[in-house]
Amino acid sequence: MQIKNSFSFFLVVSSLFLAPLSYGQVANNKPLLQEGKKTLYQRVLTTPTCKLYAKPGDQSGAAQEAFSRYYVYQRQENAGKKWIEVGVDTVGKKIGWLDAACAVEWKMQMSLAFTNPANRTLSLFFKDRESIEKILDASDPAAAYAPILDSMTKVGRNPQVVAREPELYVDFRKNFYLLPILQAEEVMSDGGFNVRLLEVASVSRQDPAADPAVSPQAVQSSIKAFSAGVVFVMDSTLSMDPYIERMRAVMRNIYARMEKEKIDDKVKFGLVAFRSALSAVPAIEYNTRIYADPTQVKNGADFFEKIKDLKATKISTPKFDEDPYAGVKEALEKINWNEFGARYIVLVTDAGALDANDPLSTTKMDAQAIRVIAKEKGVALYVLHLKTPEGAKNHQSAQRQYDTLAFNSVANRPLYYSVDAGRVNVFGETIESLGQSLVTQIKQASMGEVVAGSALTAAQPTPTPSTAPATPPAGSTAAAIARDSALLGRAMQLAYLGGATNTKAPPFFKAWISDRDLVKQNIPTTEVRVLLTKAQLSDLSTVVTQIVEAANASLVSPTDMFDRLRSVAATMGRDPNDLRQGNAQKLGQMGVLGEYLDGLPYKSDVLGLDEEGWKAMSVAAQTQFMMRLNTKLRQYQSFNADTGSWVSLAKGSDPSEAVYPVPLESLP
């Protein structure tokens, strides 16, 4: 095994907070700064053994909830023990003293979250890294892993394993948990994949009286309540009428089958239409319009009544590209997806999407930004791309956009399907295949079956009811979408069951895991999240805005960008002498983004950029750079508005101290 790089660090809770301009601390009114830092405060994370005391050396204290995050105000030694005075915020709200031995220091406020286990092997937490290395070094990782996984499945234990990932999906936002990293090492597996080995400590909210096992009866009871919400986001621009009519005809067949199976109350369909910016052509009537909100649709007759006025505009839009991102964003943000266990959006269009920097774009977001919003809401995005002859010159660029938009981490590929020549009959078959596949899943679920082989029945093939439609020809678009919808159905149910049965992460322990499936090594098992407060997210947004403004100015004068950013850095407390002496040639060295990005395991477009590199970029490359940053700004706005995903890390802390788990890929 080739070791690519190695680093270790303790995740001591720290603020990613930009401190005031003066770094002086009024004794006892501000938390201690991290060693060598000017802006990052010390924090600690409690473990299940922590108690809070009135003063160091006390014999009795109040038990603290595991997973609480406190700021460190003082450190003191008493009778051979190290003690820390802690508070719930940075403005002097101190609550008492902890025995330092019970607390985990956390320098970078990061956490790992499990990905959905629907299309991968369950992660195991190993006692040592050597056990993982042996599997990665094996010529047949599956054979090396099989006996370990088999013993965990049959008897629930193995001498090499500390714990295993819960069988059902743990929703990071509903049952918030931390997997702080203690050490990390990147290696090359025998199969040629870059894999990161992680030593983690699991600290999760647990009810000591609760039985961690999920009974089959509980699963069966929960799965019966499983429901699906499917929203079509339809292009309603010129020439789309044949597809709209075919969609109506297919939907009548699907509703007829649902009524026959008596599951029409468990699958709700909706429809959002989109066109382009009204500012360019007011006569096109709308940019986006919700015709049918699935949470408001009563039955098939009600659905068709709501969409009866849907038709294509007779007026040409300014460009061949339209505004599908606006339609998808409208569906994501205006529909209450929490009412559904399975969540699907199906985008239907014959054109590409307006780029984020296009004057006619109403979202100012790109495909990746929209995909992040969908992922955060647990919505799977399908794209049906009608490759009509009229759009031949647009097909390639549109497919690149939609491959990014529809990439799904569970399927590990884009849920993108093209309809060659825009054939209406093929489009109809594809829509019908998707709809009927969903009906089959919900039918089985209503009978108490865990559809498409959840972790509890993964080894058993999924039965096909006699009422299911005939299997589409292998290799057809309809067959591909049926296959993928079955896989996604399993993922949606794992997510739903995890919430319905209150599945939680294992209790506190330290162990080693891999960030990738040990068998299917191209599939990630975890995602990195950075926990930001509202103030920190606001600071990040402000600084990125300043970088974009400086970059805009540099299009006229290339030297302006770094001169302006040096000025910004100086106002944020960076030593002007360092800046003048040329010690800060790269943006990452200027301190514009503060110290909170130091040490994070990601590659940044911004931090490594220097003045010569910026000047060497073409205008097109500089414009793309600014477009990516503008897209991230839109994401920060969406995160801020997502009130249901903000998490309090300490009882009694001010709401401003709540954090949002920002995906690592959303950082600048």
C-alpha positions in Angstrom: 0.0 0.0 0.0 1.4 3.4 -0.9 1.0 6.1 1.7 0.3 9.4 -0.1 0.2 11.7 2.9 -0.4 11.6 6.5 -1.6 14.1 9.1 -3.1 13.9 12.5 -5.0 16.4 14.6 -7.4 16.6 17.5 -10.7 18.1 16.7 -10.9 20.5 19.5 -14.0 22.5 19.2 -13.1 25.9 17.9 -15.1 28.7 16.6 -14.6 29.4 13.0 -15.4 32.8 14.2 -13.6 35.9 13.0 -12.6 37.7 16.2 -12.9 41.5 16.6 -10.2 43.8 15.2 -8.4 43.9 18.5 -7.0 40.6 19.6 -6.5 41.6 23.2 -8.8 39.6 25.6 -10.4 41.0 28.6 -9.6 38.5 31.4 -12.4 36.1 32.0 -14.8 37.8 29.5 -13.6 36.0 26.4 -12.7 32.4 25.8 -9.0 31.4 25.4 -7.5 31.6 22.0 -6.1 28.4 20.4 -2.3 28.3 20.5 -0.8 30.2 17.7 -4.1 31.6 16.5 -5.5 35.1 16.6 -9.1 34.5 15.7 -10.0 31.0 16.8 -11.3 30.3 20.3 -10.8 27.0 22.2 -13.8 24.7 22.5 -14.4 21.3 24.0 -16.9 18.6 23.2 -18.2 16.6 26.2 -18.2 12.8 26.4 -20.8 10.7 28.3 -18.6 10.8 31.5 -18.6 14.6 31.8 -20.0 16.4 34.9 -20.2 20.1 35.5 -18.9 21.5 38.8 -19.2 24.8 40.5 -15.4 25.0 41.1 -12.3 22.9 40.5 -12.0 20.0 43.0 -15.7 19.7 43.9 -16.8 16.2 44.7 -20.3 16.4 43.2 -21.4 17.7 39.8 -24.2 17.7 37.3 -24.0 15.1 34.5 -23.7 16.7 31.1 -25.4 15.6 28.0 -22.9 13.9 25.7 -22.3 15.9 22.5 -22.4 19.4 24.1 -20.0 22.0 22.8 -18.5 24.5 25.3 -16.0 27.4 25.0 -12.9 27.3 27.2 -12.5 30.3 29.5 -9.8 29.2 31.9 -7.5 26.2 32.5 -6.4 25.3 36.1 -4.8 22.5 37.9 -6.1 21.2 41.3 -4.9 18.2 43.3 -3.2 16.8 40.2 -6.2 17.1 38.0 -6.6 19.5 35.1 -9.8 21.6 35.0 -11.3 23.9 32.5 -13.9 26.6 33.0 -16.4 26.6 30.2 -19.2 28.7 28.8 -21.9 28.3 26.1 -20.9 31.4 24.1 -18.1 33.8 23.5 -19.5 36.8 25.4 -18.9 35.6 29.0 -21.9 33.3 29.7 -19.8 30.8 31.8 -21.5 27.8 33.4 -18.9 26.0 35.5 -15.9 23.7 35.4 -15.2 20.3 33.8 -12.6 17.8 34.5 -10.4 18.2 31.4 -9.9 14.5 31.1 -13.6 13.9 30.1 -13.6 16.5 27.3 -12.5 16.1 23.7 -10.7 19.0 22.2 -11.8 20.0 18.7 -9.7 22.4 16.8 -11.5 22.2 13.4 -15.2 22.2 13.7 -15.8 19.4 11.2 -17.9 16.2 11.3 -18.2 13.2 9.1 -21.7 12.0 8.1 -22.6 8.6 6.7 -23.8 8.5 3.2 -26.9 6.5 2.4 -26.0 2.8 2.5 -28.4 1.7 -0.2 -25.8 0.9 -2.8 -22.7 0.0 -0.7 -21.4 -2.2 2.0 -22.1 -1.2 5.6 -19.2 0.5 7.3 -17.4 -1.2 10.1 -15.5 0.5 12.9 -12.2 -1.4 13.3 -10.0 -1.5 16.5 -6.9 -0.7 14.5 -5.9 0.6 11.0 -4.0 -2.6 10.1 -7.3 -4.5 9.8 -8.5 -2.0 7.1 -5.1 -2.0 5.4 -5.2 -5.8 5.0 -8.5 -5.5 3.1 -7.3 -2.7 0.9 -4.1 -4.5 0.1 -6.0 -7.7 -0.9 -6.3 -8.6 -4.5 -9.9 -9.5 -3.8 -11.2 -7.0 -1.2 -14.6 -8.6 -1.2 -13.3 -12.0 -0.3 -11.1 -10.5 2.5 -14.1 -8.5 3.9 -16.7 -11.2 3.6 -15.9 -13.3 6.7 -15.7 -10.2 8.9 -19.0 -8.8 7.6 -20.6 -12.3 7.9 -19.7 -12.7 11.6 -21.1 -9.2 12.3 -24.3 -10.0 10.5 -24.8 -13.4 12.1 -23.6 -13.0 15.7 -23.2 -9.2 15.9 -19.5 -9.2 16.8 -16.0 -9.8 15.4 -12.7 -9.5 17.3 -11.4 -6.9 14.8 -14.5 -4.7 15.0 -15.6 -2.1 17.7 -19.0 -1.3 16.1 -20.8 -1.2 12.9 -22.8 1.5 11.0 -26.5 1.3 11.8 -28.4 -0.8 9.3 -30.9 2.0 8.5 -29.8 5.4 7.3 -29.1 7.9 10.0 -30.4 11.3 8.9 -27.6 13.7 9.8 -30.0 16.6 10.3 -32.7 14.8 12.3 -30.4 12.7 14.5 -27.4 14.9 14.5 -24.2 13.0 15.4 -20.5 13.7 15.4 -17.6 11.6 14.0 -14.7 13.9 15.0 -11.4 12.9 13.3 -8.5 12.1 15.5 -6.1 11.0 12.7 -6.3 10.7 9.0 -4.0 9.0 6.5 -4.4 8.9 2.7 -3.4 5.6 1.1 -3.5 4.0 -2.3 -5.4 0.7 -2.3 -4.4 -2.3 -4.4 -7.2 -1.5 -6.7 -5.8 1.9 -7.5 -8.1 4.1 -5.4 -7.2 6.9 -3.1 -8.7 6.0 0.3 -8.5 8.0 3.5 -8.2 6.0 6.7 -9.8 7.8 9.6 -9.4 7.4 13.4 -12.7 8.8 14.7 -14.5 9.2 18.0 -18.2 8.8 17.9 -20.2 11.0 20.2 -23.9 10.9 19.7 -27.2 11.6 21.5 -28.3 8.3 23.0 -31.1 7.3 25.3 -29.4 4.8 27.7 -32.7 3.0 28.2 -33.4 2.6 24.5 -32.9 -0.7 22.8 -30.5 0.0 19.9 -31.8 -2.9 17.9 -34.5 -2.2 15.4 -37.0 -5.0 15.4 -38.5 -6.3 12.1 -42.0 -5.5 13.6 -41.0 -1.9 14.0 -39.6 -1.7 10.5 -42.7 -3.3 9.0 -45.0 -1.0 10.9 -43.0 2.0 9.8 -42.7 1.0 6.1 -46.5 0.7 5.8 -46.7 4.5 6.3 -44.1 5.1 3.6 -45.2 7.6 0.9 -43.7 9.2 -2.2 -43.8 12.7 -3.6 -43.0 13.1 -7.3 -42.8 16.5 -9.0 -42.5 17.0 -12.7 -40.6 20.2 -13.6 -41.8 20.7 -17.2 -40.4 22.9 -19.9 -43.5 24.8 -21.2 -41.7 26.8 -23.9 -42.4 26.7 -27.6 -42.8 23.2 -29.2 -43.4 21.3 -25.8 -47.1 20.7 -26.3 -46.7 17.1 -27.7 -44.7 16.1 -24.6 -47.1 17.8 -22.2 -50.0 15.9 -23.8 -48.2 12.6 -23.7 -47.3 13.2 -20.0 -51.0 13.7 -19.3 -51.9 10.5 -21.1 -49.2 8.5 -19.2 -50.3 10.0 -15.9 -53.9 8.8 -16.4 -52.5 5.2 -16.8 -50.5 5.5 -13.6 -53.3 7.0 -11.6 -55.6 4.2 -12.9 -53.2 1.6 -11.6 -52.8 3.3 -8.3 -56.5 3.4 -7.8 -56.8 -0.3 -8.7 -54.0 -1.1 -6.1 -55.7 1.2 -3.6 -52.4 3.2 -3.0 -53.4 6.5 -4.6 -53.2 8.0 -1.1 -49.6 7.0 -0.8 -48.1 8.5 -4.0 -48.7 12.2 -4.7 -47.7 13.9 -8.0 -47.0 17.5 -8.6 -46.0 19.7 -11.5 -44.0 22.9 -11.8 -43.6 24.6 -15.2 -40.8 26.9 -16.3 -40.0 29.1 -19.2 -37.5 32.0 -19.1 -37.0 35.5 -17.6 -40.0 37.7 -17.9 -37.8 40.8 -18.0 -36.8 39.8 -21.6 -40.2 38.7 -22.9 -43.1 39.7 -20.6 -45.6 38.0 -23.0 -44.4 34.5 -22.0 -46.5 35.0 -18.8 -44.2 33.5 -16.2 -40.7 32.3 -15.3 -42.0 29.5 -13.1 -45.4 28.4 -12.0 -46.5 25.7 -9.6 -49.5 24.1 -11.2 -49.8 21.2 -8.7 -48.3 21.0 -5.2 -48.2 17.3 -4.3 -49.0 18.1 -0.7 -52.3 19.7 -1.9 -53.3 17.1 -4.5 -56.2 14.9 -3.3 -56.5 12.4 -6.1 -56.1 11.8 -9.8 -59.1 13.9 -10.7 -57.7 16.8 -8.6 -54.3 16.5 -10.2 -55.7 16.7 -13.7 -57.9 19.6 -12.8 -54.9 21.5 -11.4 -52.8 21.0 -14.6 -55.7 21.5 -17.1 -54.4 24.9 -18.1 -50.8 23.8 -18.7 -49.7 24.4 -22.3 -46.7 25.5 -24.1 -46.3 29.2 -24.9 -46.7 30.3 -28.5 -44.1 33.0 -28.1 -40.3 32.4 -28.6 -38.0 33.0 -25.7 -34.8 35.0 -26.2 -32.4 32.1 -26.3 -32.5 28.4 -27.0 -31.4 27.8 -23.4 -34.2 28.2 -20.8 -34.4 28.6 -17.0 -34.9 25.0 -15.7 -32.8 25.7 -12.6 -35.5 28.2 -11.6 -38.1 25.5 -12.0 -36.2 23.0 -9.9 -35.3 25.5 -7.3 -39.0 26.5 -7.0 -40.0 22.9 -6.5 -37.3 22.3 -3.9 -38.0 25.4 -1.8 -41.8 25.9 -2.2 -42.9 22.3 -1.6 -42.9 20.7 1.9 -40.9 17.6 1.1 -40.9 16.5 4.8 -44.4 15.0 4.2 -42.9 12.3 2.0 -40.6 9.3 2.6 -39.5 9.2 -1.0 -38.8 12.4 -2.9 -38.3 12.8 -6.6 -38.1 15.6 -9.1 -38.2 14.8 -12.8 -36.9 17.6 -15.0 -38.2 17.4 -18.6 -36.7 19.8 -21.2 -35.4 20.0 -24.7 -33.0 22.8 -24.0 -29.9 23.6 -21.9 -29.9 25.8 -18.8 -29.0 29.5 -18.5 -25.6 29.7 -16.8 -25.3 31.4 -13.4 -23.6 34.5 -15.0 -26.2 34.8 -17.8 -28.2 38.1 -17.4 -31.4 36.2 -17.9 -30.8 33.6 -15.1 -33.2 34.3 -12.3 -31.4 32.0 -9.8 -27.7 33.0 -10.5 -26.9 29.5 -9.6 -25.3 26.6 -11.5 -26.1 22.9 -11.7 -23.8 22.0 -8.8 -25.5 24.6 -6.5 -29.0 23.3 -7.3 -27.8 19.7 -6.8 -26.5 20.6 -3.3 -29.9 22.1 -2.3 -31.6 18.9 -3.6 -29.2 16.7 -1.7 -29.8 18.6 1.5 -33.5 18.1 1.2 -33.1 14.4 0.3 -34.6 14.8 -3.1 -33.4 12.7 -6.1 -33.2 14.6 -9.3 -33.9 12.9 -12.7 -33.4 14.7 -16.0 -35.2 13.6 -19.2 -33.4 15.5 -22.0 -35.4 15.6 -25.2 -32.7 15.7 -27.9 -34.8 17.3 -30.7 -33.2 18.0 -34.1 -33.8 21.8 -33.5 -31.4 21.8 -30.5 -28.6 19.7 -32.1 -26.0 22.4 -31.5 -27.1 22.6 -27.8 -27.1 18.9 -26.9 -23.5 18.5 -25.8 -23.4 21.5 -23.5 -26.8 20.8 -22.1 -25.8 17.2 -21.3 -22.7 18.4 -19.4 -25.0 20.6 -17.3 -27.5 17.9 -16.6 -24.9 15.3 -15.8 -23.8 17.6 -13.0 -27.3 18.5 -11.9 -28.5 14.8 -11.8 -25.5 13.2 -10.3 -26.6 11.0 -7.4 -24.2 9.7 -4.8 -26.4 6.6 -4.1 -26.5 5.5 -7.7 -22.9 6.9 -8.1 -23.8 8.3 -11.5 -26.1 10.9 -13.1 -29.8 10.1 -13.3 -29.7 11.6 -16.7 -31.7 10.0 -19.6 -31.7 11.3 -23.2 -34.6 10.8 -25.6 -32.9 10.7 -29.0 -34.5 12.8 -31.7 -37.0 13.9 -29.0 -39.3 11.0 -30.0 -42.6 11.5 -28.2 -43.4 7.8 -28.0 -40.0 7.0 -26.3 -40.6 9.9 -23.9 -43.9 8.4 -23.0 -42.4 5.0 -22.4 -39.7 6.5 -20.1 -42.2 8.5 -18.0 -44.5 5.5 -17.7 -41.5 3.2 -16.7 -40.6 5.6 -13.9 -44.1 6.1 -12.7 -45.0 2.4 -12.7 -41.7 1.6 -10.9 -42.7 4.0 -8.1 -46.2 2.5 -7.9 -44.7 -1.0 -7.5 -42.5 0.1 -4.7 -45.3 1.8 -2.8 -47.6 -1.2 -3.4 -45.0 -3.5 -1.7 -44.4 -1.1 1.1 -48.1 -0.9 1.8 -48.0 -4.6 2.4 -45.2 -4.2 4.9 -42.4 -5.3 2.6 -39.0 -3.4 2.7 -38.7 -2.6 -1.0 -35.8 -3.3 -3.2 -33.9 -5.1 -0.4 -33.1 -2.9 2.5 -30.3 -3.8 4.8 -32.7 -6.2 6.6 -33.4 -8.2 3.4 -30.5 -7.2 1.2 -29.7 -10.8 0.2 -33.2 -11.5 -1.0 -34.3 -10.6 -4.5 -37.1 -8.1 -4.7 -40.3 -9.9 -5.8 -42.2 -8.6 -8.8 -46.0 -8.4 -8.3 -48.1 -9.9 -11.0 -49.7 -6.5 -11.4 -46.5 -4.9 -12.4 -46.1 -3.7 -16.0 -44.0 -5.7 -18.5 -40.3 -5.2 -18.1 -39.0 -2.7 -20.7 -36.5 -4.0 -23.2 -32.9 -4.3 -21.8 -30.8 -1.3 -22.8 -33.7 1.0 -23.4 -34.1 4.4 -21.6 -37.2 3.1 -19.9 -35.2 0.1 -18.6 -32.5 2.3 -17.3 -34.8 4.6 -15.4 -36.7 1.6 -14.0 -33.5 0.2 -12.7 -32.3 3.5 -11.1 -35.7 4.3 -9.6 -35.7 0.9 -7.8 -32.2 1.6 -6.4 -33.3 5.1 -5.4 -36.4 3.7 -3.8 -34.3 1.6 -1.6 -32.3 4.6 -0.6 -35.3 6.7 0.1 -36.8 3.9 2.3 -33.6 3.5 4.3 -33.6 7.3 4.9 -37.3 7.1 5.9 -37.0 4.1 8.1 -34.0 5.7 9.9 -36.2 8.6 10.8 -39.3 6.6 11.6 -37.6 4.1 13.9 -35.3 6.8 15.4 -32.1 5.0 14.2 -29.0 6.6 15.8 -25.3 6.3 15.5 -23.4 4.0 17.9 -22.4 5.4 21.3 -19.1 7.0 22.2 -16.0 5.1 21.1 -12.7 5.5 19.2 -12.0 3.4 16.1 -10.8 3.3 12.5 -12.9 3.5 9.4 -12.4 4.0 5.7 -14.0 7.0 3.9 -14.8 4.6 1.0 -16.5 1.3 0.6 -13.9 -1.3 1.2 -15.4 -3.5 -1.5 -16.7 -0.9 -4.0 -13.9 1.5 -3.5 -15.2 4.2 -5.9 -18.2 4.8 -3.5 -17.8 7.2 -0.5 -19.1 6.0 2.8 -18.9 9.4 4.6 -19.2 13.1 3.8 -17.3 16.0 5.5 -19.4 18.8 7.0 -18.1 22.0 8.5 -20.3 23.4 11.3 -20.8 27.1 10.9 -22.8 29.5 13.1 -25.0 32.2 11.5 -22.3 34.8 12.2 -19.7 32.6 10.6 -21.8 31.9 7.6 -22.5 35.6 7.3 -18.7 36.4 7.6 -18.0 33.8 4.9 -20.6 35.3 2.6 -19.2 38.8 3.2 -15.6 37.8 2.4 -16.6 35.9 -0.7 -18.6 38.9 -1.9 -15.5 41.1 -1.4 -13.4 38.7 -3.4 -15.9 38.7 -6.2 -16.0 42.5 -6.2 -12.2 42.7 -6.3 -12.1 40.2 -9.1 -14.7 42.3 -11.1 -12.6 45.4 -10.6 -9.5 43.5 -11.8 -11.1 42.9 -15.2 -10.4 46.5 -15.9 -7.1 46.7 -14.0 -5.5 43.3 -13.3 -3.5 44.6 -10.4 -6.5 45.9 -8.5 -7.7 42.6 -7.2 -4.8 41.8 -4.9 -4.3 45.4 -3.9 -7.9 45.6 -2.8 -7.8 42.3 -1.0 -4.6 43.3 0.8 -6.5 46.3 2.0 -9.4 44.1 3.2 -6.9 41.8 5.0 -5.4 44.8 6.8 -8.8 45.9 8.1 -9.3 42.4 9.4 -6.3 42.6 11.6 -3.5 41.1 9.5 -0.1 42.6 10.2 0.5 45.3 7.5 4.2 44.7 7.6 3.7 41.1 6.6 1.5 42.2 3.7 4.0 44.9 2.5 7.0 42.5 2.8 5.3 40.1 0.4 4.8 37.3 2.9 1.2 37.0 1.7 1.4 36.3 -2.0 -1.6 33.9 -2.1 -5.2 34.6 -1.0 -4.9 31.9 1.5 -1.9 33.6 3.1 -3.6 37.0 3.4 -6.1 36.0 6.1 -9.0 37.3 4.0 -10.9 34.2 4.8 -9.5 34.0 8.3 -7.9 31.0 10.0 -11.0 28.9 9.9 -10.0 27.2 6.6 -6.6 26.2 7.9 -6.1 22.4 7.8 -9.4 21.5 6.2 -9.0 18.5 3.9 -10.2 20.0 0.7 -8.8 21.7 -2.4 -9.8 25.3 -2.7 -10.1 27.4 -5.9 -9.4 30.5 -3.8 -6.7 29.8 -1.2 -4.0 28.8 -3.7 -4.6 31.6 -6.1 -1.8 34.2 -6.4 -1.4 37.4 -8.3 0.6 36.0 -11.1 -1.8 33.1 -11.5 -4.7 35.5 -11.7 -3.1 37.7 -14.3 -2.2 34.7 -16.4 -5.9 33.6 -16.5 -7.9 34.4 -19.6 -10.9 36.6 -19.2 -13.1 33.6 -19.7 -11.3 31.7 -16.9 -11.6 34.7 -14.6 -15.3 35.0 -15.4 -15.8 31.3 -14.6 -13.9 31.8 -11.3 -16.3 34.6 -10.3 -19.3 32.6 -11.4 -18.3 29.7 -9.1 -18.0 32.1 -6.2 -21.4 33.7 -7.0 -22.9 30.3 -7.1 -21.6 29.5 -3.6 -23.0 32.8 -2.3 -26.4 31.6 -3.5 -25.9 28.4 -1.6 -25.1 30.3 1.6 -28.4 32.1 1.3 -30.2 28.8 0.9 -28.4 27.4 4.0 -29.3 30.4 6.0 -33.0 30.1 5.1 -33.0 26.3 5.8 -34.3 26.8 9.4 -35.0 23.1 10.0 -31.3 22.1 9.6 -29.7 24.5 12.2 -28.5 22.6 15.3 -27.9 23.7 18.8 -24.7 22.2 20.2 -25.1 23.3 23.8 -28.1 23.5 26.1 -28.8 27.1 27.1 -26.8 28.6 24.4 -28.1 31.6 22.4 -29.8 30.7 19.1 -27.0 32.6 17.3 -24.7 29.8 18.4 -26.6 27.2 16.5 -24.6 25.6 13.6 -25.4 24.6 10.0 -23.6 21.5 8.6 -22.1 23.1 5.5 -20.9 20.5 2.9 -17.2 20.7 2.4 -17.7 21.2 -1.4 -19.6 24.4 -0.7 -16.6 26.2 0.8 -14.8 28.7 -1.6 
